[in-house]
Amino acid sequence: MTAQAERQPAPVVHVVDDDEDLRQSLVFLLDSVGVQALTYPDAQTFLDEFDPAEPAVVIVDVRMPSVSGFQLQERLAELDYPAPVVFCSAYGDIPMSVRALTGGAADFLEKPYQPQRMVEVVQAQLVEARRRFAEHAERQAVRTRLETLTQREREVLRLVVDGLPSQVIAHRLGTSVRTVDVHRARIKAKTQADSIGTLVRDILTHRVTV
């Protein structure tokens, strides 16, 4: 586990389902194993109230009024929200589960769920949530550092990421090697990187677009 993950608060579980009995039973079940759960009667209420910075796991029904579980899954992907999503539905079938998993869901459980199976899935995804949110925070930190760069500095950095030496970069950009080296120095200073090499490593590790 990374230092970033260790500093994070314990993830919570968001239960999004229009079935009140299921919401309350899940709260009771998860509370019995020391897991905090928050409930929402529909997807829009969840979208209006959740904290995207808080590490979490989302348990969601497929069929809900107004915004379906699949639509919520798509919306969370658009928001770049890294929480693992677990579907729990009484109407599950193979095409439905394939659609959920293809869309990035962590698991697909059928109602009525088996309590022990639910606990096992949630506990595994809480661990995954810590990892995902830590990576997401680190990726956002790299993006923030890159926002300090000018367009020209980004052009130079993209070519550095491609593995090109200063001489080739200078030729590509129609400038001098000295000018490229000045840009490299400014990139290092603005992003507060230990070196250009470590900055490139962070960009590649976290799959950040320059």
PyMOL commands that place a pseudoatom at each C-alpha (Angstrom):
pseudoatom trace, name=CA, resn=MET, resi=1, chain=A, elem=C, hetatm=0, pos=[0.000, 0.000, 0.000]
pseudoatom trace, name=CA, resn=THR, resi=2, chain=A, elem=C, hetatm=0, pos=[1.315, 3.447, -0.918]
pseudoatom trace, name=CA, resn=ALA, resi=3, chain=A, elem=C, hetatm=0, pos=[1.839, 6.263, 1.583]
pseudoatom trace, name=CA, resn=GLN, resi=4, chain=A, elem=C, hetatm=0, pos=[-0.988, 8.125, -0.165]
pseudoatom trace, name=CA, resn=ALA, resi=5, chain=A, elem=C, hetatm=0, pos=[-3.355, 5.212, 0.432]
pseudoatom trace, name=CA, resn=GLU, resi=6, chain=A, elem=C, hetatm=0, pos=[-2.333, 4.954, 4.096]
pseudoatom trace, name=CA, resn=ARG, resi=7, chain=A, elem=C, hetatm=0, pos=[-3.220, 8.631, 4.652]
pseudoatom trace, name=CA, resn=GLN, resi=8, chain=A, elem=C, hetatm=0, pos=[-6.706, 8.230, 3.202]
pseudoatom trace, name=CA, resn=PRO, resi=9, chain=A, elem=C, hetatm=0, pos=[-9.793, 7.921, 5.422]
pseudoatom trace, name=CA, resn=ALA, resi=10, chain=A, elem=C, hetatm=0, pos=[-11.473, 4.514, 5.541]
pseudoatom trace, name=CA, resn=PRO, resi=11, chain=A, elem=C, hetatm=0, pos=[-13.641, 4.068, 2.420]
pseudoatom trace, name=CA, resn=VAL, resi=12, chain=A, elem=C, hetatm=0, pos=[-17.412, 4.102, 2.819]
pseudoatom trace, name=CA, resn=VAL, resi=13, chain=A, elem=C, hetatm=0, pos=[-20.030, 2.124, 0.904]
pseudoatom trace, name=CA, resn=HIS, resi=14, chain=A, elem=C, hetatm=0, pos=[-22.698, 3.992, -1.053]
pseudoatom trace, name=CA, resn=VAL, resi=15, chain=A, elem=C, hetatm=0, pos=[-25.869, 1.906, -1.502]
pseudoatom trace, name=CA, resn=VAL, resi=16, chain=A, elem=C, hetatm=0, pos=[-28.017, 3.219, -4.371]
pseudoatom trace, name=CA, resn=ASP, resi=17, chain=A, elem=C, hetatm=0, pos=[-31.304, 1.323, -4.616]
pseudoatom trace, name=CA, resn=ASP, resi=18, chain=A, elem=C, hetatm=0, pos=[-35.014, 2.212, -4.682]
pseudoatom trace, name=CA, resn=ASP, resi=19, chain=A, elem=C, hetatm=0, pos=[-35.749, -0.812, -2.477]
pseudoatom trace, name=CA, resn=GLU, resi=20, chain=A, elem=C, hetatm=0, pos=[-35.772, 0.573, 1.073]
pseudoatom trace, name=CA, resn=ASP, resi=21, chain=A, elem=C, hetatm=0, pos=[-35.714, -2.890, 2.665]
pseudoatom trace, name=CA, resn=LEU, resi=22, chain=A, elem=C, hetatm=0, pos=[-32.563, -3.792, 0.761]
pseudoatom trace, name=CA, resn=ARG, resi=23, chain=A, elem=C, hetatm=0, pos=[-30.903, -0.508, 1.690]
pseudoatom trace, name=CA, resn=GLN, resi=24, chain=A, elem=C, hetatm=0, pos=[-31.568, -1.013, 5.363]
pseudoatom trace, name=CA, resn=SER, resi=25, chain=A, elem=C, hetatm=0, pos=[-30.560, -4.687, 5.342]
pseudoatom trace, name=CA, resn=LEU, resi=26, chain=A, elem=C, hetatm=0, pos=[-27.263, -3.793, 3.703]
pseudoatom trace, name=CA, resn=VAL, resi=27, chain=A, elem=C, hetatm=0, pos=[-26.596, -1.062, 6.244]
pseudoatom trace, name=CA, resn=PHE, resi=28, chain=A, elem=C, hetatm=0, pos=[-27.233, -3.553, 9.048]
pseudoatom trace, name=CA, resn=LEU, resi=29, chain=A, elem=C, hetatm=0, pos=[-25.070, -6.242, 7.428]
pseudoatom trace, name=CA, resn=LEU, resi=30, chain=A, elem=C, hetatm=0, pos=[-22.130, -3.960, 6.723]
pseudoatom trace, name=CA, resn=ASP, resi=31, chain=A, elem=C, hetatm=0, pos=[-22.336, -2.301, 10.129]
pseudoatom trace, name=CA, resn=SER, resi=32, chain=A, elem=C, hetatm=0, pos=[-21.986, -5.768, 11.680]
pseudoatom trace, name=CA, resn=VAL, resi=33, chain=A, elem=C, hetatm=0, pos=[-18.513, -6.044, 10.117]
pseudoatom trace, name=CA, resn=GLY, resi=34, chain=A, elem=C, hetatm=0, pos=[-17.505, -2.464, 10.885]
pseudoatom trace, name=CA, resn=VAL, resi=35, chain=A, elem=C, hetatm=0, pos=[-18.169, -0.938, 7.470]
pseudoatom trace, name=CA, resn=GLN, resi=36, chain=A, elem=C, hetatm=0, pos=[-19.938, 2.421, 7.159]
pseudoatom trace, name=CA, resn=ALA, resi=37, chain=A, elem=C, hetatm=0, pos=[-22.710, 2.518, 4.550]
pseudoatom trace, name=CA, resn=LEU, resi=38, chain=A, elem=C, hetatm=0, pos=[-24.665, 5.506, 3.243]
pseudoatom trace, name=CA, resn=THR, resi=39, chain=A, elem=C, hetatm=0, pos=[-27.925, 5.000, 1.356]
pseudoatom trace, name=CA, resn=TYR, resi=40, chain=A, elem=C, hetatm=0, pos=[-29.724, 6.746, -1.503]
pseudoatom trace, name=CA, resn=PRO, resi=41, chain=A, elem=C, hetatm=0, pos=[-33.203, 5.989, -2.905]
pseudoatom trace, name=CA, resn=ASP, resi=42, chain=A, elem=C, hetatm=0, pos=[-32.198, 6.820, -6.468]
pseudoatom trace, name=CA, resn=ALA, resi=43, chain=A, elem=C, hetatm=0, pos=[-29.204, 7.643, -8.636]
pseudoatom trace, name=CA, resn=GLN, resi=44, chain=A, elem=C, hetatm=0, pos=[-29.864, 11.373, -8.886]
pseudoatom trace, name=CA, resn=THR, resi=45, chain=A, elem=C, hetatm=0, pos=[-29.938, 11.749, -5.105]
pseudoatom trace, name=CA, resn=PHE, resi=46, chain=A, elem=C, hetatm=0, pos=[-26.583, 10.006, -4.962]
pseudoatom trace, name=CA, resn=LEU, resi=47, chain=A, elem=C, hetatm=0, pos=[-25.115, 12.251, -7.669]
pseudoatom trace, name=CA, resn=ASP, resi=48, chain=A, elem=C, hetatm=0, pos=[-26.362, 15.315, -5.804]
pseudoatom trace, name=CA, resn=GLU, resi=49, chain=A, elem=C, hetatm=0, pos=[-24.976, 14.269, -2.423]
pseudoatom trace, name=CA, resn=PHE, resi=50, chain=A, elem=C, hetatm=0, pos=[-21.838, 12.135, -2.775]
pseudoatom trace, name=CA, resn=ASP, resi=51, chain=A, elem=C, hetatm=0, pos=[-18.322, 13.464, -2.181]
pseudoatom trace, name=CA, resn=PRO, resi=52, chain=A, elem=C, hetatm=0, pos=[-16.179, 12.506, -5.216]
pseudoatom trace, name=CA, resn=ALA, resi=53, chain=A, elem=C, hetatm=0, pos=[-12.982, 12.948, -3.191]
pseudoatom trace, name=CA, resn=GLU, resi=54, chain=A, elem=C, hetatm=0, pos=[-14.007, 10.449, -0.510]
pseudoatom trace, name=CA, resn=PRO, resi=55, chain=A, elem=C, hetatm=0, pos=[-12.761, 6.863, -1.070]
pseudoatom trace, name=CA, resn=ALA, resi=56, chain=A, elem=C, hetatm=0, pos=[-15.772, 4.619, -1.547]
pseudoatom trace, name=CA, resn=VAL, resi=57, chain=A, elem=C, hetatm=0, pos=[-17.433, 1.569, -3.066]
pseudoatom trace, name=CA, resn=VAL, resi=58, chain=A, elem=C, hetatm=0, pos=[-20.781, 1.974, -4.858]
pseudoatom trace, name=CA, resn=ILE, resi=59, chain=A, elem=C, hetatm=0, pos=[-23.421, -0.765, -4.701]
pseudoatom trace, name=CA, resn=VAL, resi=60, chain=A, elem=C, hetatm=0, pos=[-26.168, -0.034, -7.220]
pseudoatom trace, name=CA, resn=ASP, resi=61, chain=A, elem=C, hetatm=0, pos=[-29.345, -1.621, -8.548]
pseudoatom trace, name=CA, resn=VAL, resi=62, chain=A, elem=C, hetatm=0, pos=[-29.874, -1.889, -12.311]
pseudoatom trace, name=CA, resn=ARG, resi=63, chain=A, elem=C, hetatm=0, pos=[-33.534, -0.906, -12.566]
pseudoatom trace, name=CA, resn=MET, resi=64, chain=A, elem=C, hetatm=0, pos=[-34.325, 2.382, -10.858]
pseudoatom trace, name=CA, resn=PRO, resi=65, chain=A, elem=C, hetatm=0, pos=[-36.667, 5.251, -11.751]
pseudoatom trace, name=CA, resn=SER, resi=66, chain=A, elem=C, hetatm=0, pos=[-35.336, 8.167, -13.821]
pseudoatom trace, name=CA, resn=VAL, resi=67, chain=A, elem=C, hetatm=0, pos=[-31.648, 7.191, -13.886]
pseudoatom trace, name=CA, resn=SER, resi=68, chain=A, elem=C, hetatm=0, pos=[-30.823, 3.490, -14.230]
pseudoatom trace, name=CA, resn=GLY, resi=69, chain=A, elem=C, hetatm=0, pos=[-27.854, 1.738, -12.697]
pseudoatom trace, name=CA, resn=PHE, resi=70, chain=A, elem=C, hetatm=0, pos=[-26.150, 1.547, -16.087]
pseudoatom trace, name=CA, resn=GLN, resi=71, chain=A, elem=C, hetatm=0, pos=[-26.697, 5.256, -16.675]
pseudoatom trace, name=CA, resn=LEU, resi=72, chain=A, elem=C, hetatm=0, pos=[-25.215, 5.983, -13.260]
pseudoatom trace, name=CA, resn=GLN, resi=73, chain=A, elem=C, hetatm=0, pos=[-22.209, 3.809, -14.109]
pseudoatom trace, name=CA, resn=GLU, resi=74, chain=A, elem=C, hetatm=0, pos=[-21.677, 5.790, -17.315]
pseudoatom trace, name=CA, resn=ARG, resi=75, chain=A, elem=C, hetatm=0, pos=[-22.035, 9.103, -15.476]
pseudoatom trace, name=CA, resn=LEU, resi=76, chain=A, elem=C, hetatm=0, pos=[-19.451, 8.104, -12.881]
pseudoatom trace, name=CA, resn=ALA, resi=77, chain=A, elem=C, hetatm=0, pos=[-17.050, 7.114, -15.651]
pseudoatom trace, name=CA, resn=GLU, resi=78, chain=A, elem=C, hetatm=0, pos=[-17.541, 10.534, -17.274]
pseudoatom trace, name=CA, resn=LEU, resi=79, chain=A, elem=C, hetatm=0, pos=[-16.722, 12.147, -13.917]
pseudoatom trace, name=CA, resn=ASP, resi=80, chain=A, elem=C, hetatm=0, pos=[-13.525, 10.045, -13.697]
pseudoatom trace, name=CA, resn=TYR, resi=81, chain=A, elem=C, hetatm=0, pos=[-14.767, 8.759, -10.342]
pseudoatom trace, name=CA, resn=PRO, resi=82, chain=A, elem=C, hetatm=0, pos=[-12.547, 5.808, -9.376]
pseudoatom trace, name=CA, resn=ALA, resi=83, chain=A, elem=C, hetatm=0, pos=[-14.854, 4.007, -6.929]
pseudoatom trace, name=CA, resn=PRO, resi=84, chain=A, elem=C, hetatm=0, pos=[-15.440, 0.299, -7.643]
pseudoatom trace, name=CA, resn=VAL, resi=85, chain=A, elem=C, hetatm=0, pos=[-19.062, -0.273, -8.699]
pseudoatom trace, name=CA, resn=VAL, resi=86, chain=A, elem=C, hetatm=0, pos=[-20.893, -3.432, -7.638]
pseudoatom trace, name=CA, resn=PHE, resi=87, chain=A, elem=C, hetatm=0, pos=[-24.282, -4.187, -9.200]
pseudoatom trace, name=CA, resn=CYS, resi=88, chain=A, elem=C, hetatm=0, pos=[-26.932, -5.994, -7.157]
pseudoatom trace, name=CA, resn=SER, resi=89, chain=A, elem=C, hetatm=0, pos=[-30.141, -6.810, -9.036]
pseudoatom trace, name=CA, resn=ALA, resi=90, chain=A, elem=C, hetatm=0, pos=[-33.140, -9.105, -8.925]
pseudoatom trace, name=CA, resn=TYR, resi=91, chain=A, elem=C, hetatm=0, pos=[-33.328, -8.975, -12.718]
pseudoatom trace, name=CA, resn=GLY, resi=92, chain=A, elem=C, hetatm=0, pos=[-29.848, -10.113, -13.554]
pseudoatom trace, name=CA, resn=ASP, resi=93, chain=A, elem=C, hetatm=0, pos=[-29.096, -12.209, -16.609]
pseudoatom trace, name=CA, resn=ILE, resi=94, chain=A, elem=C, hetatm=0, pos=[-25.958, -12.958, -18.599]
pseudoatom trace, name=CA, resn=PRO, resi=95, chain=A, elem=C, hetatm=0, pos=[-26.253, -10.060, -21.098]
pseudoatom trace, name=CA, resn=MET, resi=96, chain=A, elem=C, hetatm=0, pos=[-26.918, -7.650, -18.228]
pseudoatom trace, name=CA, resn=SER, resi=97, chain=A, elem=C, hetatm=0, pos=[-23.951, -8.837, -16.192]
pseudoatom trace, name=CA, resn=VAL, resi=98, chain=A, elem=C, hetatm=0, pos=[-21.712, -8.738, -19.277]
pseudoatom trace, name=CA, resn=ARG, resi=99, chain=A, elem=C, hetatm=0, pos=[-22.767, -5.147, -19.939]
pseudoatom trace, name=CA, resn=ALA, resi=100, chain=A, elem=C, hetatm=0, pos=[-22.024, -4.172, -16.335]
pseudoatom trace, name=CA, resn=LEU, resi=101, chain=A, elem=C, hetatm=0, pos=[-18.606, -5.830, -16.269]
pseudoatom trace, name=CA, resn=THR, resi=102, chain=A, elem=C, hetatm=0, pos=[-17.676, -4.525, -19.725]
pseudoatom trace, name=CA, resn=GLY, resi=103, chain=A, elem=C, hetatm=0, pos=[-18.525, -1.054, -18.449]
pseudoatom trace, name=CA, resn=GLY, resi=104, chain=A, elem=C, hetatm=0, pos=[-16.008, -1.489, -15.638]
pseudoatom trace, name=CA, resn=ALA, resi=105, chain=A, elem=C, hetatm=0, pos=[-18.131, -2.890, -12.801]
pseudoatom trace, name=CA, resn=ALA, resi=106, chain=A, elem=C, hetatm=0, pos=[-16.220, -4.794, -10.138]
pseudoatom trace, name=CA, resn=ASP, resi=107, chain=A, elem=C, hetatm=0, pos=[-18.907, -7.456, -9.671]
pseudoatom trace, name=CA, resn=PHE, resi=108, chain=A, elem=C, hetatm=0, pos=[-22.556, -8.343, -10.356]
pseudoatom trace, name=CA, resn=LEU, resi=109, chain=A, elem=C, hetatm=0, pos=[-24.603, -9.977, -7.578]
pseudoatom trace, name=CA, resn=GLU, resi=110, chain=A, elem=C, hetatm=0, pos=[-28.161, -11.301, -7.754]
pseudoatom trace, name=CA, resn=LYS, resi=111, chain=A, elem=C, hetatm=0, pos=[-30.925, -10.501, -5.266]
pseudoatom trace, name=CA, resn=PRO, resi=112, chain=A, elem=C, hetatm=0, pos=[-31.567, -11.921, -2.820]
pseudoatom trace, name=CA, resn=TYR, resi=113, chain=A, elem=C, hetatm=0, pos=[-27.841, -11.730, -2.149]
pseudoatom trace, name=CA, resn=GLN, resi=114, chain=A, elem=C, hetatm=0, pos=[-26.007, -14.167, 0.100]
pseudoatom trace, name=CA, resn=PRO, resi=115, chain=A, elem=C, hetatm=0, pos=[-24.823, -12.126, 3.117]
pseudoatom trace, name=CA, resn=GLN, resi=116, chain=A, elem=C, hetatm=0, pos=[-21.408, -13.775, 3.350]
pseudoatom trace, name=CA, resn=ARG, resi=117, chain=A, elem=C, hetatm=0, pos=[-20.814, -13.332, -0.366]
pseudoatom trace, name=CA, resn=MET, resi=118, chain=A, elem=C, hetatm=0, pos=[-21.795, -9.664, -0.139]
pseudoatom trace, name=CA, resn=VAL, resi=119, chain=A, elem=C, hetatm=0, pos=[-19.423, -9.099, 2.782]
pseudoatom trace, name=CA, resn=GLU, resi=120, chain=A, elem=C, hetatm=0, pos=[-16.571, -10.784, 0.918]
pseudoatom trace, name=CA, resn=VAL, resi=121, chain=A, elem=C, hetatm=0, pos=[-17.163, -8.715, -2.212]
pseudoatom trace, name=CA, resn=VAL, resi=122, chain=A, elem=C, hetatm=0, pos=[-17.417, -5.453, -0.276]
pseudoatom trace, name=CA, resn=GLN, resi=123, chain=A, elem=C, hetatm=0, pos=[-14.311, -6.115, 1.799]
pseudoatom trace, name=CA, resn=ALA, resi=124, chain=A, elem=C, hetatm=0, pos=[-12.298, -6.922, -1.331]
pseudoatom trace, name=CA, resn=GLN, resi=125, chain=A, elem=C, hetatm=0, pos=[-13.543, -3.792, -3.090]
pseudoatom trace, name=CA, resn=LEU, resi=126, chain=A, elem=C, hetatm=0, pos=[-12.782, -1.582, -0.073]
pseudoatom trace, name=CA, resn=VAL, resi=127, chain=A, elem=C, hetatm=0, pos=[-9.154, -2.597, -0.489]
pseudoatom trace, name=CA, resn=GLU, resi=128, chain=A, elem=C, hetatm=0, pos=[-9.403, -1.892, -4.209]
pseudoatom trace, name=CA, resn=ALA, resi=129, chain=A, elem=C, hetatm=0, pos=[-11.007, 1.490, -3.478]
pseudoatom trace, name=CA, resn=ARG, resi=130, chain=A, elem=C, hetatm=0, pos=[-8.021, 2.549, -1.368]
pseudoatom trace, name=CA, resn=ARG, resi=131, chain=A, elem=C, hetatm=0, pos=[-5.683, 1.650, -4.208]
pseudoatom trace, name=CA, resn=ARG, resi=132, chain=A, elem=C, hetatm=0, pos=[-7.756, 3.354, -6.903]
pseudoatom trace, name=CA, resn=PHE, resi=133, chain=A, elem=C, hetatm=0, pos=[-8.283, 6.580, -4.977]
pseudoatom trace, name=CA, resn=ALA, resi=134, chain=A, elem=C, hetatm=0, pos=[-4.588, 6.778, -4.081]
pseudoatom trace, name=CA, resn=GLU, resi=135, chain=A, elem=C, hetatm=0, pos=[-3.636, 6.351, -7.744]
pseudoatom trace, name=CA, resn=HIS, resi=136, chain=A, elem=C, hetatm=0, pos=[-6.286, 8.874, -8.771]
pseudoatom trace, name=CA, resn=ALA, resi=137, chain=A, elem=C, hetatm=0, pos=[-4.926, 11.459, -6.310]
pseudoatom trace, name=CA, resn=GLU, resi=138, chain=A, elem=C, hetatm=0, pos=[-1.388, 10.929, -7.559]
pseudoatom trace, name=CA, resn=ARG, resi=139, chain=A, elem=C, hetatm=0, pos=[-2.531, 11.228, -11.194]
pseudoatom trace, name=CA, resn=GLN, resi=140, chain=A, elem=C, hetatm=0, pos=[-4.354, 14.456, -10.401]
pseudoatom trace, name=CA, resn=ALA, resi=141, chain=A, elem=C, hetatm=0, pos=[-1.222, 15.790, -8.703]
pseudoatom trace, name=CA, resn=VAL, resi=142, chain=A, elem=C, hetatm=0, pos=[0.822, 15.139, -11.861]
pseudoatom trace, name=CA, resn=ARG, resi=143, chain=A, elem=C, hetatm=0, pos=[-1.834, 16.865, -13.998]
pseudoatom trace, name=CA, resn=THR, resi=144, chain=A, elem=C, hetatm=0, pos=[-1.785, 19.883, -11.685]
pseudoatom trace, name=CA, resn=ARG, resi=145, chain=A, elem=C, hetatm=0, pos=[1.990, 20.149, -12.010]
pseudoatom trace, name=CA, resn=LEU, resi=146, chain=A, elem=C, hetatm=0, pos=[1.754, 20.010, -15.812]
pseudoatom trace, name=CA, resn=GLU, resi=147, chain=A, elem=C, hetatm=0, pos=[-0.815, 22.823, -15.849]
pseudoatom trace, name=CA, resn=THR, resi=148, chain=A, elem=C, hetatm=0, pos=[1.990, 25.237, -14.935]
pseudoatom trace, name=CA, resn=LEU, resi=149, chain=A, elem=C, hetatm=0, pos=[3.711, 24.666, -18.290]
pseudoatom trace, name=CA, resn=THR, resi=150, chain=A, elem=C, hetatm=0, pos=[3.428, 26.819, -21.397]
pseudoatom trace, name=CA, resn=GLN, resi=151, chain=A, elem=C, hetatm=0, pos=[2.341, 25.309, -24.707]
pseudoatom trace, name=CA, resn=ARG, resi=152, chain=A, elem=C, hetatm=0, pos=[5.937, 25.285, -25.934]
pseudoatom trace, name=CA, resn=GLU, resi=153, chain=A, elem=C, hetatm=0, pos=[7.158, 23.574, -22.795]
pseudoatom trace, name=CA, resn=ARG, resi=154, chain=A, elem=C, hetatm=0, pos=[4.478, 20.936, -23.258]
pseudoatom trace, name=CA, resn=GLU, resi=155, chain=A, elem=C, hetatm=0, pos=[5.652, 20.364, -26.838]
pseudoatom trace, name=CA, resn=VAL, resi=156, chain=A, elem=C, hetatm=0, pos=[9.189, 19.838, -25.574]
pseudoatom trace, name=CA, resn=LEU, resi=157, chain=A, elem=C, hetatm=0, pos=[8.016, 17.551, -22.764]
pseudoatom trace, name=CA, resn=ARG, resi=158, chain=A, elem=C, hetatm=0, pos=[5.928, 15.408, -25.143]
pseudoatom trace, name=CA, resn=LEU, resi=159, chain=A, elem=C, hetatm=0, pos=[9.024, 14.753, -27.218]
pseudoatom trace, name=CA, resn=VAL, resi=160, chain=A, elem=C, hetatm=0, pos=[11.066, 14.015, -24.101]
pseudoatom trace, name=CA, resn=VAL, resi=161, chain=A, elem=C, hetatm=0, pos=[8.403, 11.500, -23.057]
pseudoatom trace, name=CA, resn=ASP, resi=162, chain=A, elem=C, hetatm=0, pos=[8.777, 9.937, -26.511]
pseudoatom trace, name=CA, resn=GLY, resi=163, chain=A, elem=C, hetatm=0, pos=[12.429, 9.347, -25.635]
pseudoatom trace, name=CA, resn=LEU, resi=164, chain=A, elem=C, hetatm=0, pos=[14.001, 11.902, -27.983]
pseudoatom trace, name=CA, resn=PRO, resi=165, chain=A, elem=C, hetatm=0, pos=[17.310, 13.627, -27.073]
pseudoatom trace, name=CA, resn=SER, resi=166, chain=A, elem=C, hetatm=0, pos=[17.656, 17.417, -27.068]
pseudoatom trace, name=CA, resn=GLN, resi=167, chain=A, elem=C, hetatm=0, pos=[19.383, 17.466, -30.469]
pseudoatom trace, name=CA, resn=VAL, resi=168, chain=A, elem=C, hetatm=0, pos=[16.474, 15.688, -32.163]
pseudoatom trace, name=CA, resn=ILE, resi=169, chain=A, elem=C, hetatm=0, pos=[13.903, 17.793, -30.295]
pseudoatom trace, name=CA, resn=ALA, resi=170, chain=A, elem=C, hetatm=0, pos=[15.661, 20.975, -31.429]
pseudoatom trace, name=CA, resn=HIS, resi=171, chain=A, elem=C, hetatm=0, pos=[15.571, 19.783, -35.045]
pseudoatom trace, name=CA, resn=ARG, resi=172, chain=A, elem=C, hetatm=0, pos=[11.868, 18.842, -34.765]
pseudoatom trace, name=CA, resn=LEU, resi=173, chain=A, elem=C, hetatm=0, pos=[10.913, 22.219, -33.315]
pseudoatom trace, name=CA, resn=GLY, resi=174, chain=A, elem=C, hetatm=0, pos=[13.248, 24.291, -35.499]
pseudoatom trace, name=CA, resn=THR, resi=175, chain=A, elem=C, hetatm=0, pos=[15.188, 25.740, -32.579]
pseudoatom trace, name=CA, resn=SER, resi=176, chain=A, elem=C, hetatm=0, pos=[18.578, 25.358, -30.915]
pseudoatom trace, name=CA, resn=VAL, resi=177, chain=A, elem=C, hetatm=0, pos=[19.723, 22.685, -28.506]
pseudoatom trace, name=CA, resn=ARG, resi=178, chain=A, elem=C, hetatm=0, pos=[20.434, 25.414, -25.951]
pseudoatom trace, name=CA, resn=THR, resi=179, chain=A, elem=C, hetatm=0, pos=[16.828, 26.630, -26.177]
pseudoatom trace, name=CA, resn=VAL, resi=180, chain=A, elem=C, hetatm=0, pos=[15.548, 23.081, -25.692]
pseudoatom trace, name=CA, resn=ASP, resi=181, chain=A, elem=C, hetatm=0, pos=[17.776, 22.685, -22.637]
pseudoatom trace, name=CA, resn=VAL, resi=182, chain=A, elem=C, hetatm=0, pos=[16.427, 25.960, -21.229]
pseudoatom trace, name=CA, resn=HIS, resi=183, chain=A, elem=C, hetatm=0, pos=[12.896, 24.604, -21.690]
pseudoatom trace, name=CA, resn=ARG, resi=184, chain=A, elem=C, hetatm=0, pos=[13.872, 21.361, -19.958]
pseudoatom trace, name=CA, resn=ALA, resi=185, chain=A, elem=C, hetatm=0, pos=[15.265, 23.316, -17.005]
pseudoatom trace, name=CA, resn=ARG, resi=186, chain=A, elem=C, hetatm=0, pos=[12.089, 25.382, -16.759]
pseudoatom trace, name=CA, resn=ILE, resi=187, chain=A, elem=C, hetatm=0, pos=[9.920, 22.263, -16.962]
pseudoatom trace, name=CA, resn=LYS, resi=188, chain=A, elem=C, hetatm=0, pos=[11.879, 20.709, -14.091]
pseudoatom trace, name=CA, resn=ALA, resi=189, chain=A, elem=C, hetatm=0, pos=[11.595, 23.866, -11.984]
pseudoatom trace, name=CA, resn=LYS, resi=190, chain=A, elem=C, hetatm=0, pos=[7.909, 24.531, -12.627]
pseudoatom trace, name=CA, resn=THR, resi=191, chain=A, elem=C, hetatm=0, pos=[6.831, 20.955, -11.916]
pseudoatom trace, name=CA, resn=GLN, resi=192, chain=A, elem=C, hetatm=0, pos=[9.154, 20.713, -8.900]
pseudoatom trace, name=CA, resn=ALA, resi=193, chain=A, elem=C, hetatm=0, pos=[10.500, 17.442, -10.254]
pseudoatom trace, name=CA, resn=ASP, resi=194, chain=A, elem=C, hetatm=0, pos=[13.707, 15.894, -8.909]
pseudoatom trace, name=CA, resn=SER, resi=195, chain=A, elem=C, hetatm=0, pos=[14.693, 15.401, -12.528]
pseudoatom trace, name=CA, resn=ILE, resi=196, chain=A, elem=C, hetatm=0, pos=[13.146, 15.277, -15.992]
pseudoatom trace, name=CA, resn=GLY, resi=197, chain=A, elem=C, hetatm=0, pos=[13.522, 11.507, -15.799]
pseudoatom trace, name=CA, resn=THR, resi=198, chain=A, elem=C, hetatm=0, pos=[11.385, 11.214, -12.653]
pseudoatom trace, name=CA, resn=LEU, resi=199, chain=A, elem=C, hetatm=0, pos=[8.766, 13.525, -14.195]
pseudoatom trace, name=CA, resn=VAL, resi=200, chain=A, elem=C, hetatm=0, pos=[8.606, 11.326, -17.299]
pseudoatom trace, name=CA, resn=ARG, resi=201, chain=A, elem=C, hetatm=0, pos=[8.303, 8.249, -15.069]
pseudoatom trace, name=CA, resn=ASP, resi=202, chain=A, elem=C, hetatm=0, pos=[5.377, 9.830, -13.182]
pseudoatom trace, name=CA, resn=ILE, resi=203, chain=A, elem=C, hetatm=0, pos=[3.656, 10.743, -16.470]
pseudoatom trace, name=CA, resn=LEU, resi=204, chain=A, elem=C, hetatm=0, pos=[4.000, 7.216, -17.826]
pseudoatom trace, name=CA, resn=THR, resi=205, chain=A, elem=C, hetatm=0, pos=[3.164, 5.478, -14.534]
pseudoatom trace, name=CA, resn=HIS, resi=206, chain=A, elem=C, hetatm=0, pos=[-0.067, 7.423, -14.085]
pseudoatom trace, name=CA, resn=ARG, resi=207, chain=A, elem=C, hetatm=0, pos=[-0.938, 7.510, -17.798]
pseudoatom trace, name=CA, resn=VAL, resi=208, chain=A, elem=C, hetatm=0, pos=[-1.203, 11.285, -17.893]
pseudoatom trace, name=CA, resn=THR, resi=209, chain=A, elem=C, hetatm=0, pos=[-1.547, 13.082, -21.237]
pseudoatom trace, name=CA, resn=VAL, resi=210, chain=A, elem=C, hetatm=0, pos=[0.916, 15.928, -21.639]
for i in range(1, 210): cmd.bond("trace and resi %d" % i, "trace and resi %d" % (i + 1))
show_as sticks, trace
zoom trace
